[in-house]
Amino acid sequence: MSLKIFMKENENNPLWLQNKLYTVEEFGAVLRNKFGGDNYSSNVMLAEIFLVKNPRYSCKIKKSKNHISQKSCGCC
């Protein structure tokens, strides 16, 4: 597989996320493994901060039964 094809397949997935829904805790763990983080912030806190700045990734988070959609996420 050429690098050009490989990059094209992943340009919409810069975090290299699996094609699944994550809990907030799991998503935070992915972020911590990708970018690092201090021991004072939980995985949940990292995920919440990241999702506020990057709402397009909220489509990858499992929604609770009482979830209220945000207009900026584009998936709900």
PDB file of N, H, CA, C and O in Angstrom:
ATOM      1  N   MET A   1       0.857  -1.174   0.000  1.00  0.00           N
ATOM      2  CA  MET A   1       0.000   0.000   0.000  1.00  0.00           C
ATOM      3  C   MET A   1       0.902   1.236   0.000  1.00  0.00           C
ATOM      4  O   MET A   1       1.852   1.329   0.778  1.00  0.00           O
ATOM      5  N   SER A   2       0.594   2.155  -0.863  1.00  0.00           N
ATOM      6  H   SER A   2      -0.178   2.080  -1.495  1.00  0.00           H
ATOM      7  CA  SER A   2       1.426   3.355  -0.933  1.00  0.00           C
ATOM      8  C   SER A   2       1.098   4.306   0.209  1.00  0.00           C
ATOM      9  O   SER A   2       0.003   4.280   0.772  1.00  0.00           O
ATOM     10  N   LEU A   3       2.069   5.142   0.535  1.00  0.00           N
ATOM     11  H   LEU A   3       2.959   5.163   0.078  1.00  0.00           H
ATOM     12  CA  LEU A   3       1.892   6.114   1.610  1.00  0.00           C
ATOM     13  C   LEU A   3       0.780   7.094   1.274  1.00  0.00           C
ATOM     14  O   LEU A   3       0.028   7.504   2.159  1.00  0.00           O
ATOM     15  N   LYS A   4       0.664   7.474   0.009  1.00  0.00           N
ATOM     16  H   LYS A   4       1.275   7.141  -0.710  1.00  0.00           H
ATOM     17  CA  LYS A   4      -0.368   8.420  -0.401  1.00  0.00           C
ATOM     18  C   LYS A   4      -1.767   7.873  -0.111  1.00  0.00           C
ATOM     19  O   LYS A   4      -2.616   8.589   0.420  1.00  0.00           O
ATOM     20  N   ILE A   5      -2.008   6.610  -0.457  1.00  0.00           N
ATOM     21  H   ILE A   5      -1.318   6.028  -0.889  1.00  0.00           H
ATOM     22  CA  ILE A   5      -3.305   5.992  -0.184  1.00  0.00           C
ATOM     23  C   ILE A   5      -3.513   5.866   1.314  1.00  0.00           C
ATOM     24  O   ILE A   5      -4.606   6.138   1.812  1.00  0.00           O
ATOM     25  N   PHE A   6      -2.480   5.459   2.041  1.00  0.00           N
ATOM     26  H   PHE A   6      -1.592   5.238   1.637  1.00  0.00           H
ATOM     27  CA  PHE A   6      -2.569   5.295   3.489  1.00  0.00           C
ATOM     28  C   PHE A   6      -2.928   6.608   4.162  1.00  0.00           C
ATOM     29  O   PHE A   6      -3.788   6.627   5.042  1.00  0.00           O
ATOM     30  N   MET A   7      -2.291   7.708   3.771  1.00  0.00           N
ATOM     31  H   MET A   7      -1.592   7.692   3.056  1.00  0.00           H
ATOM     32  CA  MET A   7      -2.576   9.009   4.368  1.00  0.00           C
ATOM     33  C   MET A   7      -3.980   9.462   4.029  1.00  0.00           C
ATOM     34  O   MET A   7      -4.668  10.029   4.877  1.00  0.00           O
ATOM     35  N   LYS A   8      -4.419   9.221   2.796  1.00  0.00           N
ATOM     36  H   LYS A   8      -3.860   8.761   2.106  1.00  0.00           H
ATOM     37  CA  LYS A   8      -5.750   9.640   2.394  1.00  0.00           C
ATOM     38  C   LYS A   8      -6.811   8.923   3.229  1.00  0.00           C
ATOM     39  O   LYS A   8      -7.816   9.525   3.605  1.00  0.00           O
ATOM     40  N   GLU A   9      -6.590   7.644   3.520  1.00  0.00           N
ATOM     41  H   GLU A   9      -5.773   7.155   3.214  1.00  0.00           H
ATOM     42  CA  GLU A   9      -7.553   6.884   4.312  1.00  0.00           C
ATOM     43  C   GLU A   9      -7.645   7.407   5.745  1.00  0.00           C
ATOM     44  O   GLU A   9      -8.679   7.237   6.392  1.00  0.00           O
ATOM     45  N   ASN A  10      -6.588   8.037   6.251  1.00  0.00           N
ATOM     46  H   ASN A  10      -5.749   8.175   5.726  1.00  0.00           H
ATOM     47  CA  ASN A  10      -6.555   8.446   7.646  1.00  0.00           C
ATOM     48  C   ASN A  10      -6.621   9.951   7.855  1.00  0.00           C
ATOM     49  O   ASN A  10      -6.512  10.406   8.994  1.00  0.00           O
ATOM     50  N   GLU A  11      -6.797  10.742   6.799  1.00  0.00           N
ATOM     51  H   GLU A  11      -6.885  10.373   5.874  1.00  0.00           H
ATOM     52  CA  GLU A  11      -6.829  12.188   6.997  1.00  0.00           C
ATOM     53  C   GLU A  11      -8.080  12.635   7.745  1.00  0.00           C
ATOM     54  O   GLU A  11      -8.084  13.715   8.335  1.00  0.00           O
ATOM     55  N   ASN A  12      -9.144  11.828   7.735  1.00  0.00           N
ATOM     56  H   ASN A  12      -9.141  10.950   7.256  1.00  0.00           H
ATOM     57  CA  ASN A  12     -10.334  12.145   8.513  1.00  0.00           C
ATOM     58  C   ASN A  12     -10.284  11.535   9.907  1.00  0.00           C
ATOM     59  O   ASN A  12     -11.233  11.667  10.679  1.00  0.00           O
ATOM     60  N   ASN A  13      -9.193  10.874  10.227  1.00  0.00           N
ATOM     61  H   ASN A  13      -8.422  10.766   9.599  1.00  0.00           H
ATOM     62  CA  ASN A  13      -9.036  10.222  11.518  1.00  0.00           C
ATOM     63  C   ASN A  13      -7.634  10.516  12.060  1.00  0.00           C
ATOM     64  O   ASN A  13      -6.835   9.594  12.221  1.00  0.00           O
ATOM     65  N   PRO A  14      -7.323  11.789  12.344  1.00  0.00           N
ATOM     66  CA  PRO A  14      -5.963  12.126  12.775  1.00  0.00           C
ATOM     67  C   PRO A  14      -5.560  11.519  14.115  1.00  0.00           C
ATOM     68  O   PRO A  14      -4.368  11.428  14.406  1.00  0.00           O
ATOM     69  N   LEU A  15      -6.509  11.105  14.926  1.00  0.00           N
ATOM     70  H   LEU A  15      -7.478  11.178  14.689  1.00  0.00           H
ATOM     71  CA  LEU A  15      -6.173  10.459  16.204  1.00  0.00           C
ATOM     72  C   LEU A  15      -6.013   8.950  16.048  1.00  0.00           C
ATOM     73  O   LEU A  15      -5.682   8.261  17.012  1.00  0.00           O
ATOM     74  N   TRP A  16      -6.247   8.432  14.841  1.00  0.00           N
ATOM     75  H   TRP A  16      -6.516   8.992  14.058  1.00  0.00           H
ATOM     76  CA  TRP A  16      -6.159   6.999  14.569  1.00  0.00           C
ATOM     77  C   TRP A  16      -7.088   6.210  15.481  1.00  0.00           C
ATOM     78  O   TRP A  16      -6.696   5.175  16.021  1.00  0.00           O
ATOM     79  N   LEU A  17      -8.309   6.689  15.655  1.00  0.00           N
ATOM     80  H   LEU A  17      -8.627   7.530  15.217  1.00  0.00           H
ATOM     81  CA  LEU A  17      -9.281   6.013  16.496  1.00  0.00           C
ATOM     82  C   LEU A  17      -9.821   4.776  15.798  1.00  0.00           C
ATOM     83  O   LEU A  17      -9.964   4.753  14.576  1.00  0.00           O
ATOM     84  N   GLN A  18     -10.116   3.756  16.577  1.00  0.00           N
ATOM     85  H   GLN A  18     -10.000   3.774  17.570  1.00  0.00           H
ATOM     86  CA  GLN A  18     -10.766   2.575  16.035  1.00  0.00           C
ATOM     87  C   GLN A  18     -12.185   2.942  15.654  1.00  0.00           C
ATOM     88  O   GLN A  18     -12.728   3.930  16.148  1.00  0.00           O
ATOM     89  N   ASN A  19     -12.784   2.159  14.787  1.00  0.00           N
ATOM     90  H   ASN A  19     -12.343   1.356  14.387  1.00  0.00           H
ATOM     91  CA  ASN A  19     -14.150   2.406  14.354  1.00  0.00           C
ATOM     92  C   ASN A  19     -15.110   1.804  15.379  1.00  0.00           C
ATOM     93  O   ASN A  19     -15.725   0.766  15.136  1.00  0.00           O
ATOM     94  N   LYS A  20     -15.226   2.466  16.515  1.00  0.00           N
ATOM     95  H   LYS A  20     -14.726   3.310  16.712  1.00  0.00           H
ATOM     96  CA  LYS A  20     -16.106   2.016  17.601  1.00  0.00           C
ATOM     97  C   LYS A  20     -16.498   3.221  18.442  1.00  0.00           C
ATOM     98  O   LYS A  20     -15.942   4.309  18.287  1.00  0.00           O
ATOM     99  N   LEU A  21     -17.461   3.015  19.334  1.00  0.00           N
ATOM    100  H   LEU A  21     -17.912   2.131  19.459  1.00  0.00           H
ATOM    101  CA  LEU A  21     -17.836   4.048  20.297  1.00  0.00           C
ATOM    102  C   LEU A  21     -17.036   3.837  21.573  1.00  0.00           C
ATOM    103  O   LEU A  21     -16.857   2.707  22.028  1.00  0.00           O
ATOM    104  N   TYR A  22     -16.562   4.924  22.139  1.00  0.00           N
ATOM    105  H   TYR A  22     -16.707   5.842  21.770  1.00  0.00           H
ATOM    106  CA  TYR A  22     -15.746   4.892  23.354  1.00  0.00           C
ATOM    107  C   TYR A  22     -16.548   5.453  24.518  1.00  0.00           C
ATOM    108  O   TYR A  22     -17.402   6.320  24.332  1.00  0.00           O
ATOM    109  N   THR A  23     -16.270   4.955  25.722  1.00  0.00           N
ATOM    110  H   THR A  23     -15.577   4.251  25.873  1.00  0.00           H
ATOM    111  CA  THR A  23     -16.754   5.651  26.904  1.00  0.00           C
ATOM    112  C   THR A  23     -15.859   6.884  27.059  1.00  0.00           C
ATOM    113  O   THR A  23     -14.799   6.963  26.438  1.00  0.00           O
ATOM    114  N   VAL A  24     -16.273   7.826  27.868  1.00  0.00           N
ATOM    115  H   VAL A  24     -17.134   7.762  28.373  1.00  0.00           H
ATOM    116  CA  VAL A  24     -15.447   9.017  28.095  1.00  0.00           C
ATOM    117  C   VAL A  24     -14.110   8.611  28.697  1.00  0.00           C
ATOM    118  O   VAL A  24     -13.072   9.166  28.338  1.00  0.00           O
ATOM    119  N   GLU A  25     -14.129   7.653  29.603  1.00  0.00           N
ATOM    120  H   GLU A  25     -14.972   7.202  29.895  1.00  0.00           H
ATOM    121  CA  GLU A  25     -12.893   7.157  30.230  1.00  0.00           C
ATOM    122  C   GLU A  25     -11.947   6.552  29.185  1.00  0.00           C
ATOM    123  O   GLU A  25     -10.751   6.843  29.187  1.00  0.00           O
ATOM    124  N   GLU A  26     -12.479   5.718  28.303  1.00  0.00           N
ATOM    125  H   GLU A  26     -13.451   5.482  28.301  1.00  0.00           H
ATOM    126  CA  GLU A  26     -11.653   5.098  27.256  1.00  0.00           C
ATOM    127  C   GLU A  26     -11.084   6.154  26.305  1.00  0.00           C
ATOM    128  O   GLU A  26      -9.917   6.089  25.920  1.00  0.00           O
ATOM    129  N   PHE A  27     -11.917   7.122  25.935  1.00  0.00           N
ATOM    130  H   PHE A  27     -12.865   7.175  26.248  1.00  0.00           H
ATOM    131  CA  PHE A  27     -11.472   8.176  25.029  1.00  0.00           C
ATOM    132  C   PHE A  27     -10.343   8.988  25.676  1.00  0.00           C
ATOM    133  O   PHE A  27      -9.366   9.342  25.017  1.00  0.00           O
ATOM    134  N   GLY A  28     -10.488   9.274  26.958  1.00  0.00           N
ATOM    135  H   GLY A  28     -11.282   8.987  27.494  1.00  0.00           H
ATOM    136  CA  GLY A  28      -9.431   9.981  27.684  1.00  0.00           C
ATOM    137  C   GLY A  28      -8.143   9.183  27.726  1.00  0.00           C
ATOM    138  O   GLY A  28      -7.055   9.752  27.633  1.00  0.00           O
ATOM    139  N   ALA A  29      -8.255   7.863  27.866  1.00  0.00           N
ATOM    140  H   ALA A  29      -9.138   7.400  27.941  1.00  0.00           H
ATOM    141  CA  ALA A  29      -7.062   7.004  27.867  1.00  0.00           C
ATOM    142  C   ALA A  29      -6.370   7.043  26.505  1.00  0.00           C
ATOM    143  O   ALA A  29      -5.141   7.052  26.434  1.00  0.00           O
ATOM    144  N   VAL A  30      -7.152   7.067  25.428  1.00  0.00           N
ATOM    145  H   VAL A  30      -8.150   7.060  25.486  1.00  0.00           H
ATOM    146  CA  VAL A  30      -6.580   7.181  24.084  1.00  0.00           C
ATOM    147  C   VAL A  30      -5.821   8.503  23.965  1.00  0.00           C
ATOM    148  O   VAL A  30      -4.704   8.538  23.450  1.00  0.00           O
ATOM    149  N   LEU A  31      -6.427   9.581  24.439  1.00  0.00           N
ATOM    150  H   LEU A  31      -7.335   9.553  24.857  1.00  0.00           H
ATOM    151  CA  LEU A  31      -5.776  10.888  24.384  1.00  0.00           C
ATOM    152  C   LEU A  31      -4.493  10.903  25.205  1.00  0.00           C
ATOM    153  O   LEU A  31      -3.478  11.446  24.768  1.00  0.00           O
ATOM    154  N   ARG A  32      -4.537  10.305  26.396  1.00  0.00           N
ATOM    155  H   ARG A  32      -5.361   9.863  26.751  1.00  0.00           H
ATOM    156  CA  ARG A  32      -3.356  10.271  27.262  1.00  0.00           C
ATOM    157  C   ARG A  32      -2.226   9.484  26.585  1.00  0.00           C
ATOM    158  O   ARG A  32      -1.064   9.884  26.649  1.00  0.00           O
ATOM    159  N   ASN A  33      -2.571   8.365  25.938  1.00  0.00           N
ATOM    160  H   ASN A  33      -3.516   8.040  25.887  1.00  0.00           H
ATOM    161  CA  ASN A  33      -1.557   7.570  25.247  1.00  0.00           C
ATOM    162  C   ASN A  33      -0.994   8.304  24.041  1.00  0.00           C
ATOM    163  O   ASN A  33       0.185   8.159  23.717  1.00  0.00           O
ATOM    164  N   LYS A  34      -1.830   9.089  23.379  1.00  0.00           N
ATOM    165  H   LYS A  34      -2.787   9.206  23.643  1.00  0.00           H
ATOM    166  CA  LYS A  34      -1.395   9.811  22.177  1.00  0.00           C
ATOM    167  C   LYS A  34      -0.575  11.058  22.518  1.00  0.00           C
ATOM    168  O   LYS A  34       0.480  11.290  21.928  1.00  0.00           O
ATOM    169  N   PHE A  35      -1.064  11.860  23.471  1.00  0.00           N
ATOM    170  H   PHE A  35      -1.921  11.672  23.950  1.00  0.00           H
ATOM    171  CA  PHE A  35      -0.465  13.163  23.760  1.00  0.00           C
ATOM    172  C   PHE A  35       0.248  13.255  25.099  1.00  0.00           C
ATOM    173  O   PHE A  35       1.034  14.178  25.315  1.00  0.00           O
ATOM    174  N   GLY A  36      -0.010  12.318  25.999  1.00  0.00           N
ATOM    175  H   GLY A  36      -0.648  11.569  25.824  1.00  0.00           H
ATOM    176  CA  GLY A  36       0.547  12.399  27.344  1.00  0.00           C
ATOM    177  C   GLY A  36      -0.386  13.196  28.247  1.00  0.00           C
ATOM    178  O   GLY A  36      -1.426  13.681  27.800  1.00  0.00           O
ATOM    179  N   GLY A  37      -0.026  13.328  29.472  1.00  0.00           N
ATOM    180  H   GLY A  37       0.819  12.935  29.834  1.00  0.00           H
ATOM    181  CA  GLY A  37      -0.827  14.074  30.431  1.00  0.00           C
ATOM    182  C   GLY A  37      -0.255  13.900  31.816  1.00  0.00           C
ATOM    183  O   GLY A  37       0.455  12.932  32.086  1.00  0.00           O
ATOM    184  N   ASP A  38      -0.560  14.825  32.687  1.00  0.00           N
ATOM    185  H   ASP A  38      -1.138  15.612  32.468  1.00  0.00           H
ATOM    186  CA  ASP A  38      -0.033  14.711  34.046  1.00  0.00           C
ATOM    187  C   ASP A  38      -0.889  13.746  34.861  1.00  0.00           C
ATOM    188  O   ASP A  38      -1.971  13.336  34.440  1.00  0.00           O
ATOM    189  N   ASN A  39      -0.384  13.403  36.014  1.00  0.00           N
ATOM    190  H   ASN A  39       0.495  13.736  36.356  1.00  0.00           H
ATOM    191  CA  ASN A  39      -1.086  12.460  36.888  1.00  0.00           C
ATOM    192  C   ASN A  39      -2.212  13.122  37.680  1.00  0.00           C
ATOM    193  O   ASN A  39      -2.947  12.440  38.395  1.00  0.00           O
ATOM    194  N   TYR A  40      -2.354  14.420  37.563  1.00  0.00           N
ATOM    195  H   TYR A  40      -1.757  14.974  36.982  1.00  0.00           H
ATOM    196  CA  TYR A  40      -3.370  15.142  38.328  1.00  0.00           C
ATOM    197  C   TYR A  40      -4.694  15.233  37.591  1.00  0.00           C
ATOM    198  O   TYR A  40      -5.713  15.560  38.200  1.00  0.00           O
ATOM    199  N   SER A  41      -4.703  14.953  36.295  1.00  0.00           N
ATOM    200  H   SER A  41      -3.875  14.687  35.800  1.00  0.00           H
ATOM    201  CA  SER A  41      -5.929  15.004  35.497  1.00  0.00           C
ATOM    202  C   SER A  41      -6.370  13.587  35.166  1.00  0.00           C
ATOM    203  O   SER A  41      -5.569  12.768  34.715  1.00  0.00           O
ATOM    204  N   SER A  42      -7.639  13.305  35.391  1.00  0.00           N
ATOM    205  H   SER A  42      -8.289  13.970  35.758  1.00  0.00           H
ATOM    206  CA  SER A  42      -8.163  11.976  35.082  1.00  0.00           C
ATOM    207  C   SER A  42      -8.387  11.851  33.576  1.00  0.00           C
ATOM    208  O   SER A  42      -8.395  12.847  32.853  1.00  0.00           O
ATOM    209  N   ASN A  43      -8.567  10.627  33.123  1.00  0.00           N
ATOM    210  H   ASN A  43      -8.560   9.818  33.710  1.00  0.00           H
ATOM    211  CA  ASN A  43      -8.883  10.403  31.712  1.00  0.00           C
ATOM    212  C   ASN A  43     -10.188  11.078  31.333  1.00  0.00           C
ATOM    213  O   ASN A  43     -10.326  11.593  30.224  1.00  0.00           O
ATOM    214  N   VAL A  44     -11.145  11.078  32.249  1.00  0.00           N
ATOM    215  H   VAL A  44     -11.033  10.660  33.151  1.00  0.00           H
ATOM    216  CA  VAL A  44     -12.431  11.720  31.992  1.00  0.00           C
ATOM    217  C   VAL A  44     -12.238  13.223  31.793  1.00  0.00           C
ATOM    218  O   VAL A  44     -12.818  13.810  30.880  1.00  0.00           O
ATOM    219  N   MET A  45     -11.434  13.836  32.635  1.00  0.00           N
ATOM    220  H   MET A  45     -10.962  13.359  33.377  1.00  0.00           H
ATOM    221  CA  MET A  45     -11.177  15.272  32.525  1.00  0.00           C
ATOM    222  C   MET A  45     -10.469  15.597  31.210  1.00  0.00           C
ATOM    223  O   MET A  45     -10.825  16.568  30.541  1.00  0.00           O
ATOM    224  N   LEU A  46      -9.479  14.802  30.838  1.00  0.00           N
ATOM    225  H   LEU A  46      -9.189  14.014  31.381  1.00  0.00           H
ATOM    226  CA  LEU A  46      -8.794  15.022  29.558  1.00  0.00           C
ATOM    227  C   LEU A  46      -9.769  14.933  28.392  1.00  0.00           C
ATOM    228  O   LEU A  46      -9.735  15.761  27.482  1.00  0.00           O
ATOM    229  N   ALA A  47     -10.634  13.930  28.421  1.00  0.00           N
ATOM    230  H   ALA A  47     -10.661  13.257  29.160  1.00  0.00           H
ATOM    231  CA  ALA A  47     -11.615  13.759  27.349  1.00  0.00           C
ATOM    232  C   ALA A  47     -12.581  14.930  27.298  1.00  0.00           C
ATOM    233  O   ALA A  47     -12.865  15.449  26.218  1.00  0.00           O
ATOM    234  N   GLU A  48     -13.086  15.352  28.439  1.00  0.00           N
ATOM    235  H   GLU A  48     -12.855  14.931  29.316  1.00  0.00           H
ATOM    236  CA  GLU A  48     -14.046  16.465  28.474  1.00  0.00           C
ATOM    237  C   GLU A  48     -13.426  17.752  27.935  1.00  0.00           C
ATOM    238  O   GLU A  48     -14.063  18.473  27.168  1.00  0.00           O
ATOM    239  N   ILE A  49     -12.199  18.038  28.331  1.00  0.00           N
ATOM    240  H   ILE A  49     -11.683  17.452  28.955  1.00  0.00           H
ATOM    241  CA  ILE A  49     -11.518  19.242  27.844  1.00  0.00           C
ATOM    242  C   ILE A  49     -11.315  19.159  26.335  1.00  0.00           C
ATOM    243  O   ILE A  49     -11.558  20.128  25.616  1.00  0.00           O
ATOM    244  N   PHE A  50     -10.871  18.002  25.863  1.00  0.00           N
ATOM    245  H   PHE A  50     -10.674  17.215  26.448  1.00  0.00           H
ATOM    246  CA  PHE A  50     -10.623  17.817  24.440  1.00  0.00           C
ATOM    247  C   PHE A  50     -11.916  17.961  23.638  1.00  0.00           C
ATOM    248  O   PHE A  50     -11.921  18.585  22.577  1.00  0.00           O
ATOM    249  N   LEU A  51     -13.014  17.387  24.141  1.00  0.00           N
ATOM    250  H   LEU A  51     -13.010  16.880  25.003  1.00  0.00           H
ATOM    251  CA  LEU A  51     -14.288  17.428  23.415  1.00  0.00           C
ATOM    252  C   LEU A  51     -14.879  18.831  23.361  1.00  0.00           C
ATOM    253  O   LEU A  51     -15.579  19.164  22.405  1.00  0.00           O
ATOM    254  N   VAL A  52     -14.611  19.658  24.366  1.00  0.00           N
ATOM    255  H   VAL A  52     -14.042  19.388  25.143  1.00  0.00           H
ATOM    256  CA  VAL A  52     -15.078  21.042  24.321  1.00  0.00           C
ATOM    257  C   VAL A  52     -14.390  21.780  23.176  1.00  0.00           C
ATOM    258  O   VAL A  52     -15.025  22.554  22.459  1.00  0.00           O
ATOM    259  N   LYS A  53     -13.099  21.539  23.009  1.00  0.00           N
ATOM    260  H   LYS A  53     -12.584  20.910  23.591  1.00  0.00           H
ATOM    261  CA  LYS A  53     -12.328  22.207  21.954  1.00  0.00           C
ATOM    262  C   LYS A  53     -12.515  21.551  20.587  1.00  0.00           C
ATOM    263  O   LYS A  53     -12.341  22.209  19.561  1.00  0.00           O
ATOM    264  N   ASN A  54     -12.866  20.264  20.560  1.00  0.00           N
ATOM    265  H   ASN A  54     -13.007  19.730  21.394  1.00  0.00           H
ATOM    266  CA  ASN A  54     -12.989  19.504  19.318  1.00  0.00           C
ATOM    267  C   ASN A  54     -14.294  18.711  19.316  1.00  0.00           C
ATOM    268  O   ASN A  54     -14.263  17.484  19.413  1.00  0.00           O
ATOM    269  N   PRO A  55     -15.434  19.383  19.208  1.00  0.00           N
ATOM    270  CA  PRO A  55     -16.720  18.696  19.331  1.00  0.00           C
ATOM    271  C   PRO A  55     -16.999  17.665  18.243  1.00  0.00           C
ATOM    272  O   PRO A  55     -17.888  16.830  18.411  1.00  0.00           O
ATOM    273  N   ARG A  56     -16.264  17.700  17.134  1.00  0.00           N
ATOM    274  H   ARG A  56     -15.542  18.378  16.997  1.00  0.00           H
ATOM    275  CA  ARG A  56     -16.522  16.711  16.079  1.00  0.00           C
ATOM    276  C   ARG A  56     -16.233  15.290  16.557  1.00  0.00           C
ATOM    277  O   ARG A  56     -16.752  14.331  15.986  1.00  0.00           O
ATOM    278  N   TYR A  57     -15.410  15.143  17.598  1.00  0.00           N
ATOM    279  H   TYR A  57     -14.989  15.922  18.062  1.00  0.00           H
ATOM    280  CA  TYR A  57     -15.092  13.822  18.125  1.00  0.00           C
ATOM    281  C   TYR A  57     -16.166  13.292  19.070  1.00  0.00           C
ATOM    282  O   TYR A  57     -16.093  12.138  19.491  1.00  0.00           O
ATOM    283  N   SER A  58     -17.143  14.095  19.406  1.00  0.00           N
ATOM    284  H   SER A  58     -17.202  15.033  19.064  1.00  0.00           H
ATOM    285  CA  SER A  58     -18.196  13.619  20.308  1.00  0.00           C
ATOM    286  C   SER A  58     -19.008  12.499  19.670  1.00  0.00           C
ATOM    287  O   SER A  58     -19.704  11.767  20.373  1.00  0.00           O
ATOM    288  N   CYS A  59     -18.931  12.356  18.360  1.00  0.00           N
ATOM    289  H   CYS A  59     -18.365  12.951  17.789  1.00  0.00           H
ATOM    290  CA  CYS A  59     -19.610  11.258  17.671  1.00  0.00           C
ATOM    291  C   CYS A  59     -19.000   9.903  18.041  1.00  0.00           C
ATOM    292  O   CYS A  59     -19.631   8.865  17.840  1.00  0.00           O
ATOM    293  N   LYS A  60     -17.798   9.907  18.571  1.00  0.00           N
ATOM    294  H   LYS A  60     -17.286  10.750  18.734  1.00  0.00           H
ATOM    295  CA  LYS A  60     -17.115   8.674  18.948  1.00  0.00           C
ATOM    296  C   LYS A  60     -17.386   8.272  20.394  1.00  0.00           C
ATOM    297  O   LYS A  60     -16.876   7.252  20.856  1.00  0.00           O
ATOM    298  N   ILE A  61     -18.187   9.065  21.118  1.00  0.00           N
ATOM    299  H   ILE A  61     -18.602   9.894  20.743  1.00  0.00           H
ATOM    300  CA  ILE A  61     -18.455   8.815  22.535  1.00  0.00           C
ATOM    301  C   ILE A  61     -19.828   8.174  22.701  1.00  0.00           C
ATOM    302  O   ILE A  61     -20.806   8.611  22.095  1.00  0.00           O
ATOM    303  N   LYS A  62     -19.890   7.136  23.528  1.00  0.00           N
ATOM    304  H   LYS A  62     -19.095   6.782  24.021  1.00  0.00           H
ATOM    305  CA  LYS A  62     -21.179   6.521  23.850  1.00  0.00           C
ATOM    306  C   LYS A  62     -22.028   7.544  24.584  1.00  0.00           C
ATOM    307  O   LYS A  62     -21.561   8.185  25.525  1.00  0.00           O
ATOM    308  N   LYS A  63     -23.257   7.696  24.163  1.00  0.00           N
ATOM    309  H   LYS A  63     -23.637   7.175  23.399  1.00  0.00           H
ATOM    310  CA  LYS A  63     -24.160   8.685  24.768  1.00  0.00           C
ATOM    311  C   LYS A  63     -24.991   8.033  25.866  1.00  0.00           C
ATOM    312  O   LYS A  63     -25.419   6.886  25.740  1.00  0.00           O
ATOM    313  N   SER A  64     -25.210   8.771  26.929  1.00  0.00           N
ATOM    314  H   SER A  64     -24.862   9.703  27.031  1.00  0.00           H
ATOM    315  CA  SER A  64     -26.086   8.287  27.994  1.00  0.00           C
ATOM    316  C   SER A  64     -27.544   8.419  27.555  1.00  0.00           C
ATOM    317  O   SER A  64     -27.848   9.101  26.576  1.00  0.00           O
ATOM    318  N   LYS A  65     -28.419   7.773  28.273  1.00  0.00           N
ATOM    319  H   LYS A  65     -28.172   7.219  29.068  1.00  0.00           H
ATOM    320  CA  LYS A  65     -29.844   7.808  27.920  1.00  0.00           C
ATOM    321  C   LYS A  65     -30.418   9.217  28.006  1.00  0.00           C
ATOM    322  O   LYS A  65     -31.347   9.545  27.267  1.00  0.00           O
ATOM    323  N   ASN A  66     -29.884  10.061  28.896  1.00  0.00           N
ATOM    324  H   ASN A  66     -29.130   9.795  29.496  1.00  0.00           H
ATOM    325  CA  ASN A  66     -30.400  11.420  29.061  1.00  0.00           C
ATOM    326  C   ASN A  66     -29.491  12.442  28.372  1.00  0.00           C
ATOM    327  O   ASN A  66     -29.409  13.590  28.808  1.00  0.00           O
ATOM    328  N   HIS A  67     -28.810  12.029  27.301  1.00  0.00           N
ATOM    329  H   HIS A  67     -28.876  11.096  26.948  1.00  0.00           H
ATOM    330  CA  HIS A  67     -27.888  12.898  26.566  1.00  0.00           C
ATOM    331  C   HIS A  67     -28.637  14.049  25.881  1.00  0.00           C
ATOM    332  O   HIS A  67     -29.689  13.846  25.274  1.00  0.00           O
ATOM    333  N   ILE A  68     -28.087  15.234  25.988  1.00  0.00           N
ATOM    334  H   ILE A  68     -27.233  15.399  26.481  1.00  0.00           H
ATOM    335  CA  ILE A  68     -28.628  16.408  25.294  1.00  0.00           C
ATOM    336  C   ILE A  68     -27.641  16.773  24.200  1.00  0.00           C
ATOM    337  O   ILE A  68     -26.474  17.047  24.478  1.00  0.00           O
ATOM    338  N   SER A  69     -28.100  16.777  22.968  1.00  0.00           N
ATOM    339  H   SER A  69     -29.048  16.554  22.742  1.00  0.00           H
ATOM    340  CA  SER A  69     -27.226  17.037  21.829  1.00  0.00           C
ATOM    341  C   SER A  69     -26.718  18.475  21.826  1.00  0.00           C
ATOM    342  O   SER A  69     -27.416  19.401  22.238  1.00  0.00           O
ATOM    343  N   GLN A  70     -25.480  18.636  21.348  1.00  0.00           N
ATOM    344  H   GLN A  70     -24.913  17.883  21.013  1.00  0.00           H
ATOM    345  CA  GLN A  70     -24.909  19.956  21.146  1.00  0.00           C
ATOM    346  C   GLN A  70     -25.042  20.277  19.661  1.00  0.00           C
ATOM    347  O   GLN A  70     -24.865  19.397  18.819  1.00  0.00           O
ATOM    348  N   LYS A  71     -25.346  21.503  19.343  1.00  0.00           N
ATOM    349  H   LYS A  71     -25.491  22.217  20.028  1.00  0.00           H
ATOM    350  CA  LYS A  71     -25.496  21.898  17.953  1.00  0.00           C
ATOM    351  C   LYS A  71     -24.178  21.818  17.191  1.00  0.00           C
ATOM    352  O   LYS A  71     -24.187  21.622  15.975  1.00  0.00           O
ATOM    353  N   SER A  72     -23.047  21.965  17.876  1.00  0.00           N
ATOM    354  H   SER A  72     -23.040  22.124  18.863  1.00  0.00           H
ATOM    355  CA  SER A  72     -21.764  22.038  17.201  1.00  0.00           C
ATOM    356  C   SER A  72     -21.132  20.691  16.890  1.00  0.00           C
ATOM    357  O   SER A  72     -20.093  20.647  16.231  1.00  0.00           O
ATOM    358  N   CYS A  73     -21.728  19.586  17.347  1.00  0.00           N
ATOM    359  H   CYS A  73     -22.571  19.623  17.883  1.00  0.00           H
ATOM    360  CA  CYS A  73     -21.047  18.304  17.143  1.00  0.00           C
ATOM    361  C   CYS A  73     -21.270  17.754  15.748  1.00  0.00           C
ATOM    362  O   CYS A  73     -20.383  17.081  15.221  1.00  0.00           O
ATOM    363  N   GLY A  74     -22.392  18.003  15.134  1.00  0.00           N
ATOM    364  H   GLY A  74     -23.113  18.549  15.562  1.00  0.00           H
ATOM    365  CA  GLY A  74     -22.636  17.563  13.780  1.00  0.00           C
ATOM    366  C   GLY A  74     -23.037  16.107  13.638  1.00  0.00           C
ATOM    367  O   GLY A  74     -23.211  15.632  12.516  1.00  0.00           O
ATOM    368  N   CYS A  75     -23.190  15.388  14.732  1.00  0.00           N
ATOM    369  H   CYS A  75     -23.049  15.775  15.644  1.00  0.00           H
ATOM    370  CA  CYS A  75     -23.550  13.968  14.611  1.00  0.00           C
ATOM    371  C   CYS A  75     -24.831  13.603  15.349  1.00  0.00           C
ATOM    372  O   CYS A  75     -25.382  12.527  15.115  1.00  0.00           O
ATOM    373  N   CYS A  76     -25.311  14.454  16.221  1.00  0.00           N
ATOM    374  H   CYS A  76     -24.864  15.328  16.411  1.00  0.00           H
ATOM    375  CA  CYS A  76     -26.507  14.117  17.013  1.00  0.00           C
ATOM    376  C   CYS A  76     -27.710  14.900  16.508  1.00  0.00           C
ATOM    377  O   CYS A  76     -28.809  14.755  17.044  1.00  0.00           O
TER     378      CYS A  76
END
